[in-house]
Amino acid sequence: MADNEYTEYVTAALPWLRRTAYLLCGDVHSTDDVVQVAITRLYTNWRRAKAADNIDAYVRTILVRTFLNERRRP
């Protein structure tokens, strides 16, 4: 089932997602917010992400774009 695959992937990827987000954000609270938004976006695009050649790169792109979008907000 797709939800099981998504849950397994996010569970395994969460440590490096949080580390990467922390390096981008510099504080724990922003890190949690960015990761939450990124994994939500991943869920809505899971079918496309699963078909990507490199799913980790796809997710990293979502994470960085989420961070940049958050920084642009006043």
mmJSON file of the N, C-alpha and C atoms, coordinates in Angstrom:
{"data_MODEL":{"atom_site":{
"group_PDB":["ATOM","ATOM","ATOM","ATOM","ATOM","ATOM","ATOM","ATOM","ATOM","ATOM","ATOM","ATOM","ATOM","ATOM","ATOM","ATOM","ATOM","ATOM","ATOM","ATOM","ATOM","ATOM","ATOM","ATOM","ATOM","ATOM","ATOM","ATOM","ATOM","ATOM","ATOM","ATOM","ATOM","ATOM","ATOM","ATOM","ATOM","ATOM","ATOM","ATOM","ATOM","ATOM","ATOM","ATOM","ATOM","ATOM","ATOM","ATOM","ATOM","ATOM","ATOM","ATOM","ATOM","ATOM","ATOM","ATOM","ATOM","ATOM","ATOM","ATOM","ATOM","ATOM","ATOM","ATOM","ATOM","ATOM","ATOM","ATOM","ATOM","ATOM","ATOM","ATOM","ATOM","ATOM","ATOM","ATOM","ATOM","ATOM","ATOM","ATOM","ATOM","ATOM","ATOM","ATOM","ATOM","ATOM","ATOM","ATOM","ATOM","ATOM","ATOM","ATOM","ATOM","ATOM","ATOM","ATOM","ATOM","ATOM","ATOM","ATOM","ATOM","ATOM","ATOM","ATOM","ATOM","ATOM","ATOM","ATOM","ATOM","ATOM","ATOM","ATOM","ATOM","ATOM","ATOM","ATOM","ATOM","ATOM","ATOM","ATOM","ATOM","ATOM","ATOM","ATOM","ATOM","ATOM","ATOM","ATOM","ATOM","ATOM","ATOM","ATOM","ATOM","ATOM","ATOM","ATOM","ATOM","ATOM","ATOM","ATOM","ATOM","ATOM","ATOM","ATOM","ATOM","ATOM","ATOM","ATOM","ATOM","ATOM","ATOM","ATOM","ATOM","ATOM","ATOM","ATOM","ATOM","ATOM","ATOM","ATOM","ATOM","ATOM","ATOM","ATOM","ATOM","ATOM","ATOM","ATOM","ATOM","ATOM","ATOM","ATOM","ATOM","ATOM","ATOM","ATOM","ATOM","ATOM","ATOM","ATOM","ATOM","ATOM","ATOM","ATOM","ATOM","ATOM","ATOM","ATOM","ATOM","ATOM","ATOM","ATOM","ATOM","ATOM","ATOM","ATOM","ATOM","ATOM","ATOM","ATOM","ATOM","ATOM","ATOM","ATOM","ATOM","ATOM","ATOM","ATOM","ATOM","ATOM","ATOM","ATOM","ATOM","ATOM","ATOM","ATOM","ATOM","ATOM","ATOM","ATOM","ATOM","ATOM"],
"id":[1,2,3,4,5,6,7,8,9,10,11,12,13,14,15,16,17,18,19,20,21,22,23,24,25,26,27,28,29,30,31,32,33,34,35,36,37,38,39,40,41,42,43,44,45,46,47,48,49,50,51,52,53,54,55,56,57,58,59,60,61,62,63,64,65,66,67,68,69,70,71,72,73,74,75,76,77,78,79,80,81,82,83,84,85,86,87,88,89,90,91,92,93,94,95,96,97,98,99,100,101,102,103,104,105,106,107,108,109,110,111,112,113,114,115,116,117,118,119,120,121,122,123,124,125,126,127,128,129,130,131,132,133,134,135,136,137,138,139,140,141,142,143,144,145,146,147,148,149,150,151,152,153,154,155,156,157,158,159,160,161,162,163,164,165,166,167,168,169,170,171,172,173,174,175,176,177,178,179,180,181,182,183,184,185,186,187,188,189,190,191,192,193,194,195,196,197,198,199,200,201,202,203,204,205,206,207,208,209,210,211,212,213,214,215,216,217,218,219,220,221,222],
"type_symbol":["N","C","C","N","C","C","N","C","C","N","C","C","N","C","C","N","C","C","N","C","C","N","C","C","N","C","C","N","C","C","N","C","C","N","C","C","N","C","C","N","C","C","N","C","C","N","C","C","N","C","C","N","C","C","N","C","C","N","C","C","N","C","C","N","C","C","N","C","C","N","C","C","N","C","C","N","C","C","N","C","C","N","C","C","N","C","C","N","C","C","N","C","C","N","C","C","N","C","C","N","C","C","N","C","C","N","C","C","N","C","C","N","C","C","N","C","C","N","C","C","N","C","C","N","C","C","N","C","C","N","C","C","N","C","C","N","C","C","N","C","C","N","C","C","N","C","C","N","C","C","N","C","C","N","C","C","N","C","C","N","C","C","N","C","C","N","C","C","N","C","C","N","C","C","N","C","C","N","C","C","N","C","C","N","C","C","N","C","C","N","C","C","N","C","C","N","C","C","N","C","C","N","C","C","N","C","C","N","C","C","N","C","C","N","C","C","N","C","C","N","C","C"],
"label_atom_id":["N","CA","C","N","CA","C","N","CA","C","N","CA","C","N","CA","C","N","CA","C","N","CA","C","N","CA","C","N","CA","C","N","CA","C","N","CA","C","N","CA","C","N","CA","C","N","CA","C","N","CA","C","N","CA","C","N","CA","C","N","CA","C","N","CA","C","N","CA","C","N","CA","C","N","CA","C","N","CA","C","N","CA","C","N","CA","C","N","CA","C","N","CA","C","N","CA","C","N","CA","C","N","CA","C","N","CA","C","N","CA","C","N","CA","C","N","CA","C","N","CA","C","N","CA","C","N","CA","C","N","CA","C","N","CA","C","N","CA","C","N","CA","C","N","CA","C","N","CA","C","N","CA","C","N","CA","C","N","CA","C","N","CA","C","N","CA","C","N","CA","C","N","CA","C","N","CA","C","N","CA","C","N","CA","C","N","CA","C","N","CA","C","N","CA","C","N","CA","C","N","CA","C","N","CA","C","N","CA","C","N","CA","C","N","CA","C","N","CA","C","N","CA","C","N","CA","C","N","CA","C","N","CA","C","N","CA","C","N","CA","C","N","CA","C","N","CA","C","N","CA","C","N","CA","C","N","CA","C"],
"label_alt_id":[null,null,null,null,null,null,null,null,null,null,null,null,null,null,null,null,null,null,null,null,null,null,null,null,null,null,null,null,null,null,null,null,null,null,null,null,null,null,null,null,null,null,null,null,null,null,null,null,null,null,null,null,null,null,null,null,null,null,null,null,null,null,null,null,null,null,null,null,null,null,null,null,null,null,null,null,null,null,null,null,null,null,null,null,null,null,null,null,null,null,null,null,null,null,null,null,null,null,null,null,null,null,null,null,null,null,null,null,null,null,null,null,null,null,null,null,null,null,null,null,null,null,null,null,null,null,null,null,null,null,null,null,null,null,null,null,null,null,null,null,null,null,null,null,null,null,null,null,null,null,null,null,null,null,null,null,null,null,null,null,null,null,null,null,null,null,null,null,null,null,null,null,null,null,null,null,null,null,null,null,null,null,null,null,null,null,null,null,null,null,null,null,null,null,null,null,null,null,null,null,null,null,null,null,null,null,null,null,null,null,null,null,null,null,null,null,null,null,null,null,null,null],
"label_comp_id":["MET","MET","MET","ALA","ALA","ALA","ASP","ASP","ASP","ASN","ASN","ASN","GLU","GLU","GLU","TYR","TYR","TYR","THR","THR","THR","GLU","GLU","GLU","TYR","TYR","TYR","VAL","VAL","VAL","THR","THR","THR","ALA","ALA","ALA","ALA","ALA","ALA","LEU","LEU","LEU","PRO","PRO","PRO","TRP","TRP","TRP","LEU","LEU","LEU","ARG","ARG","ARG","ARG","ARG","ARG","THR","THR","THR","ALA","ALA","ALA","TYR","TYR","TYR","LEU","LEU","LEU","LEU","LEU","LEU","CYS","CYS","CYS","GLY","GLY","GLY","ASP","ASP","ASP","VAL","VAL","VAL","HIS","HIS","HIS","SER","SER","SER","THR","THR","THR","ASP","ASP","ASP","ASP","ASP","ASP","VAL","VAL","VAL","VAL","VAL","VAL","GLN","GLN","GLN","VAL","VAL","VAL","ALA","ALA","ALA","ILE","ILE","ILE","THR","THR","THR","ARG","ARG","ARG","LEU","LEU","LEU","TYR","TYR","TYR","THR","THR","THR","ASN","ASN","ASN","TRP","TRP","TRP","ARG","ARG","ARG","ARG","ARG","ARG","ALA","ALA","ALA","LYS","LYS","LYS","ALA","ALA","ALA","ALA","ALA","ALA","ASP","ASP","ASP","ASN","ASN","ASN","ILE","ILE","ILE","ASP","ASP","ASP","ALA","ALA","ALA","TYR","TYR","TYR","VAL","VAL","VAL","ARG","ARG","ARG","THR","THR","THR","ILE","ILE","ILE","LEU","LEU","LEU","VAL","VAL","VAL","ARG","ARG","ARG","THR","THR","THR","PHE","PHE","PHE","LEU","LEU","LEU","ASN","ASN","ASN","GLU","GLU","GLU","ARG","ARG","ARG","ARG","ARG","ARG","ARG","ARG","ARG","PRO","PRO","PRO"],
"label_asym_id":["A","A","A","A","A","A","A","A","A","A","A","A","A","A","A","A","A","A","A","A","A","A","A","A","A","A","A","A","A","A","A","A","A","A","A","A","A","A","A","A","A","A","A","A","A","A","A","A","A","A","A","A","A","A","A","A","A","A","A","A","A","A","A","A","A","A","A","A","A","A","A","A","A","A","A","A","A","A","A","A","A","A","A","A","A","A","A","A","A","A","A","A","A","A","A","A","A","A","A","A","A","A","A","A","A","A","A","A","A","A","A","A","A","A","A","A","A","A","A","A","A","A","A","A","A","A","A","A","A","A","A","A","A","A","A","A","A","A","A","A","A","A","A","A","A","A","A","A","A","A","A","A","A","A","A","A","A","A","A","A","A","A","A","A","A","A","A","A","A","A","A","A","A","A","A","A","A","A","A","A","A","A","A","A","A","A","A","A","A","A","A","A","A","A","A","A","A","A","A","A","A","A","A","A","A","A","A","A","A","A","A","A","A","A","A","A","A","A","A","A","A","A"],
"label_entity_id":["1","1","1","1","1","1","1","1","1","1","1","1","1","1","1","1","1","1","1","1","1","1","1","1","1","1","1","1","1","1","1","1","1","1","1","1","1","1","1","1","1","1","1","1","1","1","1","1","1","1","1","1","1","1","1","1","1","1","1","1","1","1","1","1","1","1","1","1","1","1","1","1","1","1","1","1","1","1","1","1","1","1","1","1","1","1","1","1","1","1","1","1","1","1","1","1","1","1","1","1","1","1","1","1","1","1","1","1","1","1","1","1","1","1","1","1","1","1","1","1","1","1","1","1","1","1","1","1","1","1","1","1","1","1","1","1","1","1","1","1","1","1","1","1","1","1","1","1","1","1","1","1","1","1","1","1","1","1","1","1","1","1","1","1","1","1","1","1","1","1","1","1","1","1","1","1","1","1","1","1","1","1","1","1","1","1","1","1","1","1","1","1","1","1","1","1","1","1","1","1","1","1","1","1","1","1","1","1","1","1","1","1","1","1","1","1","1","1","1","1","1","1"],
"label_seq_id":[1,1,1,2,2,2,3,3,3,4,4,4,5,5,5,6,6,6,7,7,7,8,8,8,9,9,9,10,10,10,11,11,11,12,12,12,13,13,13,14,14,14,15,15,15,16,16,16,17,17,17,18,18,18,19,19,19,20,20,20,21,21,21,22,22,22,23,23,23,24,24,24,25,25,25,26,26,26,27,27,27,28,28,28,29,29,29,30,30,30,31,31,31,32,32,32,33,33,33,34,34,34,35,35,35,36,36,36,37,37,37,38,38,38,39,39,39,40,40,40,41,41,41,42,42,42,43,43,43,44,44,44,45,45,45,46,46,46,47,47,47,48,48,48,49,49,49,50,50,50,51,51,51,52,52,52,53,53,53,54,54,54,55,55,55,56,56,56,57,57,57,58,58,58,59,59,59,60,60,60,61,61,61,62,62,62,63,63,63,64,64,64,65,65,65,66,66,66,67,67,67,68,68,68,69,69,69,70,70,70,71,71,71,72,72,72,73,73,73,74,74,74],
"pdbx_PDB_ins_code":[null,null,null,null,null,null,null,null,null,null,null,null,null,null,null,null,null,null,null,null,null,null,null,null,null,null,null,null,null,null,null,null,null,null,null,null,null,null,null,null,null,null,null,null,null,null,null,null,null,null,null,null,null,null,null,null,null,null,null,null,null,null,null,null,null,null,null,null,null,null,null,null,null,null,null,null,null,null,null,null,null,null,null,null,null,null,null,null,null,null,null,null,null,null,null,null,null,null,null,null,null,null,null,null,null,null,null,null,null,null,null,null,null,null,null,null,null,null,null,null,null,null,null,null,null,null,null,null,null,null,null,null,null,null,null,null,null,null,null,null,null,null,null,null,null,null,null,null,null,null,null,null,null,null,null,null,null,null,null,null,null,null,null,null,null,null,null,null,null,null,null,null,null,null,null,null,null,null,null,null,null,null,null,null,null,null,null,null,null,null,null,null,null,null,null,null,null,null,null,null,null,null,null,null,null,null,null,null,null,null,null,null,null,null,null,null,null,null,null,null,null,null],
"Cartn_x":[0.826,0.0,0.88,0.435,1.231,1.475,0.489,0.656,1.726,1.781,2.806,4.196,4.335,5.629,6.05,5.101,5.385,5.825,5.089,5.408,6.779,7.085,8.399,9.515,9.299,10.319,10.554,9.478,9.618,10.253,9.887,10.477,11.986,12.401,13.833,14.557,13.897,14.541,14.491,13.65,13.449,14.738,15.65,16.88,17.688,17.899,18.689,17.889,16.572,15.758,15.888,15.828,15.943,17.34,18.386,19.75,19.93,19.452,19.578,18.79,17.586,16.755,17.402,18.017,18.677,19.853,20.597,21.704,21.2,20.043,19.458,18.901,18.159,17.417,18.244,19.009,19.819,19.12,17.84,17.174,16.158,15.914,15.104,13.647,13.079,11.659,11.385,12.216,12.058,12.315,13.271,13.576,12.344,11.674,10.484,9.393,9.217,8.193,8.5,9.742,10.139,10.005,10.445,10.343,8.876,8.04,6.617,5.971,6.232,5.662,6.218,7.509,8.139,7.567,7.38,6.858,5.371,4.674,3.285,3.246,4.133,4.213,4.641,5.541,5.95,4.759,3.927,2.749,1.816,1.607,0.695,1.282,2.608,3.276,3.957,3.493,4.179,4.286,3.244,3.279,4.391,4.522,5.568,6.943,7.037,8.317,8.805,7.889,8.242,8.777,8.312,8.741,10.047,10.54,11.763,12.97,13.978,15.206,15.914,15.925,16.582,15.612,14.92,13.881,14.476,15.686,16.305,16.582,17.038,17.274,15.959,14.919,13.596,13.11,13.26,12.816,13.687,14.98,15.876,15.487,15.091,14.632,13.372,12.439,11.228,11.613,12.542,12.96,13.58,14.481,15.145,14.145,13.264,12.265,11.3,10.972,10.126,10.831,12.097,12.881,12.909,13.173,13.242,11.886,10.814,9.48,9.188,9.609,9.41,10.224,11.417,12.275,11.727,11.023,10.496,9.289,8.633,7.451,7.877,7.135,7.506,7.241],
"Cartn_y":[-1.176,0.0,1.253,2.305,3.516,4.206,4.199,4.853,4.154,2.838,2.108,2.438,2.526,2.871,4.276,5.188,6.565,6.603,5.93,5.921,5.318,4.229,3.596,4.519,5.178,6.077,7.244,7.887,9.059,8.663,7.534,7.07,6.89,6.321,6.112,7.416,8.329,9.562,10.69,10.58,11.681,12.186,11.319,11.843,12.754,12.337,13.196,14.407,14.286,15.458,16.519,16.096,17.039,17.652,16.847,17.392,18.43,18.099,19.022,20.298,20.16,21.333,22.186,21.555,22.317,23.11,22.513,23.229,24.431,24.303,25.414,26.484,26.066,26.991,27.568,26.724,27.177,27.138,26.776,26.627,25.486,24.9,23.679,23.918,25.036,25.283,25.448,26.206,26.364,25.049,24.285,22.979,22.089,21.995,21.149,21.619,22.926,23.464,23.134,23.344,23.09,21.609,20.744,19.305,18.883,19.391,19.033,19.438,20.645,21.098,20.262,19.967,19.188,17.774,17.108,15.739,15.734,16.817,16.933,17.09,17.919,18.076,16.77,16.058,14.756,13.814,13.823,12.944,13.261,14.551,14.92,14.599,14.478,14.162,12.791,11.905,10.632,9.793,9.752,8.936,9.407,10.71,11.274,11.071,11.247,11.089,9.652,8.723,7.297,6.894,7.576,7.258,7.957,8.855,9.604,8.67,9.039,8.244,8.195,9.325,9.412,10.081,9.287,9.825,10.729,10.429,11.281,12.683,12.763,14.067,14.815,14.088,14.692,15.286,14.54,14.998,16.148,16.087,17.176,18.467,18.357,19.524,20.108,19.247,19.718,20.444,19.872,20.456,21.838,21.965,23.249,24.281,23.889,24.833,25.268,24.35,24.706,25.72,25.483,26.432,27.806,27.839,29.121,29.828,29.086,29.677,30.275,29.58,30.083,31.357,31.419,32.602,33.82,33.599,34.695,35.369,34.667,35.24,36.332,37.424,38.522,38.194],
"Cartn_z":[0.0,0.0,0.0,-0.658,-0.805,0.537,1.406,2.702,3.54,3.455,4.194,3.672,2.345,1.756,2.182,2.159,2.569,4.029,4.885,6.32,6.565,5.899,6.058,5.585,4.443,3.919,4.871,5.305,6.179,7.508,8.053,9.31,9.163,8.043,7.815,7.492,6.794,6.335,7.354,8.35,9.294,9.954,10.389,11.01,10.08,8.832,7.951,7.479,7.405,7.074,8.176,9.413,10.535,10.598,10.355,10.356,9.252,8.064,6.938,7.192,7.694,7.989,9.079,10.066,11.124,10.555,9.642,9.013,8.228,7.628,6.88,7.812,8.829,9.69,10.833,11.474,12.595,13.944,13.987,15.283,15.211,16.352,16.427,16.041,16.453,16.192,14.697,14.02,12.574,11.857,12.383,11.794,11.791,12.914,13.01,12.059,11.952,11.051,9.594,9.194,7.806,7.471,8.369,8.121,8.021,8.888,8.849,7.537,7.086,5.816,4.664,4.708,3.63,3.55,4.688,4.605,4.234,4.541,4.077,2.566,2.04,0.577,-0.084,0.57,0.044,-0.031,0.993,1.006,-0.164,-0.417,-1.508,-2.872,-2.954,-4.222,-4.183,-3.317,-3.1,-4.376,-5.155,-6.373,-7.303,-7.476,-8.332,-7.697,-6.391,-5.701,-5.784,-5.619,-5.659,-7.025,-8.073,-9.433,-9.817,-8.978,-9.274,-9.28,-10.045,-10.106,-8.752,-8.062,-6.756,-5.787,-5.025,-4.136,-3.06,-2.585,-1.573,-2.121,-3.348,-3.973,-4.165,-4.528,-4.703,-3.389,-2.311,-0.997,-0.509,-0.759,-0.372,-1.084,-2.342,-3.086,-2.462,-2.077,-1.39,-0.109,0.647,1.918,1.716,0.769,0.524,0.021,-0.872,-1.372,-0.266,0.615,1.758,2.641,2.919,3.715,3.052,1.752,1.05,1.06,0.89,0.945,2.327,3.371,4.732,4.974,4.415,4.591,3.857,2.771,1.966,2.617,3.502,4.163,5.129,5.141,6.047,7.511],
"occupancy":[1.0,1.0,1.0,1.0,1.0,1.0,1.0,1.0,1.0,1.0,1.0,1.0,1.0,1.0,1.0,1.0,1.0,1.0,1.0,1.0,1.0,1.0,1.0,1.0,1.0,1.0,1.0,1.0,1.0,1.0,1.0,1.0,1.0,1.0,1.0,1.0,1.0,1.0,1.0,1.0,1.0,1.0,1.0,1.0,1.0,1.0,1.0,1.0,1.0,1.0,1.0,1.0,1.0,1.0,1.0,1.0,1.0,1.0,1.0,1.0,1.0,1.0,1.0,1.0,1.0,1.0,1.0,1.0,1.0,1.0,1.0,1.0,1.0,1.0,1.0,1.0,1.0,1.0,1.0,1.0,1.0,1.0,1.0,1.0,1.0,1.0,1.0,1.0,1.0,1.0,1.0,1.0,1.0,1.0,1.0,1.0,1.0,1.0,1.0,1.0,1.0,1.0,1.0,1.0,1.0,1.0,1.0,1.0,1.0,1.0,1.0,1.0,1.0,1.0,1.0,1.0,1.0,1.0,1.0,1.0,1.0,1.0,1.0,1.0,1.0,1.0,1.0,1.0,1.0,1.0,1.0,1.0,1.0,1.0,1.0,1.0,1.0,1.0,1.0,1.0,1.0,1.0,1.0,1.0,1.0,1.0,1.0,1.0,1.0,1.0,1.0,1.0,1.0,1.0,1.0,1.0,1.0,1.0,1.0,1.0,1.0,1.0,1.0,1.0,1.0,1.0,1.0,1.0,1.0,1.0,1.0,1.0,1.0,1.0,1.0,1.0,1.0,1.0,1.0,1.0,1.0,1.0,1.0,1.0,1.0,1.0,1.0,1.0,1.0,1.0,1.0,1.0,1.0,1.0,1.0,1.0,1.0,1.0,1.0,1.0,1.0,1.0,1.0,1.0,1.0,1.0,1.0,1.0,1.0,1.0,1.0,1.0,1.0,1.0,1.0,1.0,1.0,1.0,1.0,1.0,1.0,1.0],
"B_iso_or_equiv":[0.0,0.0,0.0,0.0,0.0,0.0,0.0,0.0,0.0,0.0,0.0,0.0,0.0,0.0,0.0,0.0,0.0,0.0,0.0,0.0,0.0,0.0,0.0,0.0,0.0,0.0,0.0,0.0,0.0,0.0,0.0,0.0,0.0,0.0,0.0,0.0,0.0,0.0,0.0,0.0,0.0,0.0,0.0,0.0,0.0,0.0,0.0,0.0,0.0,0.0,0.0,0.0,0.0,0.0,0.0,0.0,0.0,0.0,0.0,0.0,0.0,0.0,0.0,0.0,0.0,0.0,0.0,0.0,0.0,0.0,0.0,0.0,0.0,0.0,0.0,0.0,0.0,0.0,0.0,0.0,0.0,0.0,0.0,0.0,0.0,0.0,0.0,0.0,0.0,0.0,0.0,0.0,0.0,0.0,0.0,0.0,0.0,0.0,0.0,0.0,0.0,0.0,0.0,0.0,0.0,0.0,0.0,0.0,0.0,0.0,0.0,0.0,0.0,0.0,0.0,0.0,0.0,0.0,0.0,0.0,0.0,0.0,0.0,0.0,0.0,0.0,0.0,0.0,0.0,0.0,0.0,0.0,0.0,0.0,0.0,0.0,0.0,0.0,0.0,0.0,0.0,0.0,0.0,0.0,0.0,0.0,0.0,0.0,0.0,0.0,0.0,0.0,0.0,0.0,0.0,0.0,0.0,0.0,0.0,0.0,0.0,0.0,0.0,0.0,0.0,0.0,0.0,0.0,0.0,0.0,0.0,0.0,0.0,0.0,0.0,0.0,0.0,0.0,0.0,0.0,0.0,0.0,0.0,0.0,0.0,0.0,0.0,0.0,0.0,0.0,0.0,0.0,0.0,0.0,0.0,0.0,0.0,0.0,0.0,0.0,0.0,0.0,0.0,0.0,0.0,0.0,0.0,0.0,0.0,0.0,0.0,0.0,0.0,0.0,0.0,0.0,0.0,0.0,0.0,0.0,0.0,0.0],
"pdbx_formal_charge":[null,null,null,null,null,null,null,null,null,null,null,null,null,null,null,null,null,null,null,null,null,null,null,null,null,null,null,null,null,null,null,null,null,null,null,null,null,null,null,null,null,null,null,null,null,null,null,null,null,null,null,null,null,null,null,null,null,null,null,null,null,null,null,null,null,null,null,null,null,null,null,null,null,null,null,null,null,null,null,null,null,null,null,null,null,null,null,null,null,null,null,null,null,null,null,null,null,null,null,null,null,null,null,null,null,null,null,null,null,null,null,null,null,null,null,null,null,null,null,null,null,null,null,null,null,null,null,null,null,null,null,null,null,null,null,null,null,null,null,null,null,null,null,null,null,null,null,null,null,null,null,null,null,null,null,null,null,null,null,null,null,null,null,null,null,null,null,null,null,null,null,null,null,null,null,null,null,null,null,null,null,null,null,null,null,null,null,null,null,null,null,null,null,null,null,null,null,null,null,null,null,null,null,null,null,null,null,null,null,null,null,null,null,null,null,null,null,null,null,null,null,null],
"auth_seq_id":[1,1,1,2,2,2,3,3,3,4,4,4,5,5,5,6,6,6,7,7,7,8,8,8,9,9,9,10,10,10,11,11,11,12,12,12,13,13,13,14,14,14,15,15,15,16,16,16,17,17,17,18,18,18,19,19,19,20,20,20,21,21,21,22,22,22,23,23,23,24,24,24,25,25,25,26,26,26,27,27,27,28,28,28,29,29,29,30,30,30,31,31,31,32,32,32,33,33,33,34,34,34,35,35,35,36,36,36,37,37,37,38,38,38,39,39,39,40,40,40,41,41,41,42,42,42,43,43,43,44,44,44,45,45,45,46,46,46,47,47,47,48,48,48,49,49,49,50,50,50,51,51,51,52,52,52,53,53,53,54,54,54,55,55,55,56,56,56,57,57,57,58,58,58,59,59,59,60,60,60,61,61,61,62,62,62,63,63,63,64,64,64,65,65,65,66,66,66,67,67,67,68,68,68,69,69,69,70,70,70,71,71,71,72,72,72,73,73,73,74,74,74],
"auth_comp_id":["MET","MET","MET","ALA","ALA","ALA","ASP","ASP","ASP","ASN","ASN","ASN","GLU","GLU","GLU","TYR","TYR","TYR","THR","THR","THR","GLU","GLU","GLU","TYR","TYR","TYR","VAL","VAL","VAL","THR","THR","THR","ALA","ALA","ALA","ALA","ALA","ALA","LEU","LEU","LEU","PRO","PRO","PRO","TRP","TRP","TRP","LEU","LEU","LEU","ARG","ARG","ARG","ARG","ARG","ARG","THR","THR","THR","ALA","ALA","ALA","TYR","TYR","TYR","LEU","LEU","LEU","LEU","LEU","LEU","CYS","CYS","CYS","GLY","GLY","GLY","ASP","ASP","ASP","VAL","VAL","VAL","HIS","HIS","HIS","SER","SER","SER","THR","THR","THR","ASP","ASP","ASP","ASP","ASP","ASP","VAL","VAL","VAL","VAL","VAL","VAL","GLN","GLN","GLN","VAL","VAL","VAL","ALA","ALA","ALA","ILE","ILE","ILE","THR","THR","THR","ARG","ARG","ARG","LEU","LEU","LEU","TYR","TYR","TYR","THR","THR","THR","ASN","ASN","ASN","TRP","TRP","TRP","ARG","ARG","ARG","ARG","ARG","ARG","ALA","ALA","ALA","LYS","LYS","LYS","ALA","ALA","ALA","ALA","ALA","ALA","ASP","ASP","ASP","ASN","ASN","ASN","ILE","ILE","ILE","ASP","ASP","ASP","ALA","ALA","ALA","TYR","TYR","TYR","VAL","VAL","VAL","ARG","ARG","ARG","THR","THR","THR","ILE","ILE","ILE","LEU","LEU","LEU","VAL","VAL","VAL","ARG","ARG","ARG","THR","THR","THR","PHE","PHE","PHE","LEU","LEU","LEU","ASN","ASN","ASN","GLU","GLU","GLU","ARG","ARG","ARG","ARG","ARG","ARG","ARG","ARG","ARG","PRO","PRO","PRO"],
"auth_asym_id":["A","A","A","A","A","A","A","A","A","A","A","A","A","A","A","A","A","A","A","A","A","A","A","A","A","A","A","A","A","A","A","A","A","A","A","A","A","A","A","A","A","A","A","A","A","A","A","A","A","A","A","A","A","A","A","A","A","A","A","A","A","A","A","A","A","A","A","A","A","A","A","A","A","A","A","A","A","A","A","A","A","A","A","A","A","A","A","A","A","A","A","A","A","A","A","A","A","A","A","A","A","A","A","A","A","A","A","A","A","A","A","A","A","A","A","A","A","A","A","A","A","A","A","A","A","A","A","A","A","A","A","A","A","A","A","A","A","A","A","A","A","A","A","A","A","A","A","A","A","A","A","A","A","A","A","A","A","A","A","A","A","A","A","A","A","A","A","A","A","A","A","A","A","A","A","A","A","A","A","A","A","A","A","A","A","A","A","A","A","A","A","A","A","A","A","A","A","A","A","A","A","A","A","A","A","A","A","A","A","A","A","A","A","A","A","A","A","A","A","A","A","A"],
"auth_atom_id":["N","CA","C","N","CA","C","N","CA","C","N","CA","C","N","CA","C","N","CA","C","N","CA","C","N","CA","C","N","CA","C","N","CA","C","N","CA","C","N","CA","C","N","CA","C","N","CA","C","N","CA","C","N","CA","C","N","CA","C","N","CA","C","N","CA","C","N","CA","C","N","CA","C","N","CA","C","N","CA","C","N","CA","C","N","CA","C","N","CA","C","N","CA","C","N","CA","C","N","CA","C","N","CA","C","N","CA","C","N","CA","C","N","CA","C","N","CA","C","N","CA","C","N","CA","C","N","CA","C","N","CA","C","N","CA","C","N","CA","C","N","CA","C","N","CA","C","N","CA","C","N","CA","C","N","CA","C","N","CA","C","N","CA","C","N","CA","C","N","CA","C","N","CA","C","N","CA","C","N","CA","C","N","CA","C","N","CA","C","N","CA","C","N","CA","C","N","CA","C","N","CA","C","N","CA","C","N","CA","C","N","CA","C","N","CA","C","N","CA","C","N","CA","C","N","CA","C","N","CA","C","N","CA","C","N","CA","C","N","CA","C","N","CA","C","N","CA","C","N","CA","C","N","CA","C","N","CA","C"],
"pdbx_PDB_model_num":[1,1,1,1,1,1,1,1,1,1,1,1,1,1,1,1,1,1,1,1,1,1,1,1,1,1,1,1,1,1,1,1,1,1,1,1,1,1,1,1,1,1,1,1,1,1,1,1,1,1,1,1,1,1,1,1,1,1,1,1,1,1,1,1,1,1,1,1,1,1,1,1,1,1,1,1,1,1,1,1,1,1,1,1,1,1,1,1,1,1,1,1,1,1,1,1,1,1,1,1,1,1,1,1,1,1,1,1,1,1,1,1,1,1,1,1,1,1,1,1,1,1,1,1,1,1,1,1,1,1,1,1,1,1,1,1,1,1,1,1,1,1,1,1,1,1,1,1,1,1,1,1,1,1,1,1,1,1,1,1,1,1,1,1,1,1,1,1,1,1,1,1,1,1,1,1,1,1,1,1,1,1,1,1,1,1,1,1,1,1,1,1,1,1,1,1,1,1,1,1,1,1,1,1,1,1,1,1,1,1,1,1,1,1,1,1,1,1,1,1,1,1]
}}}
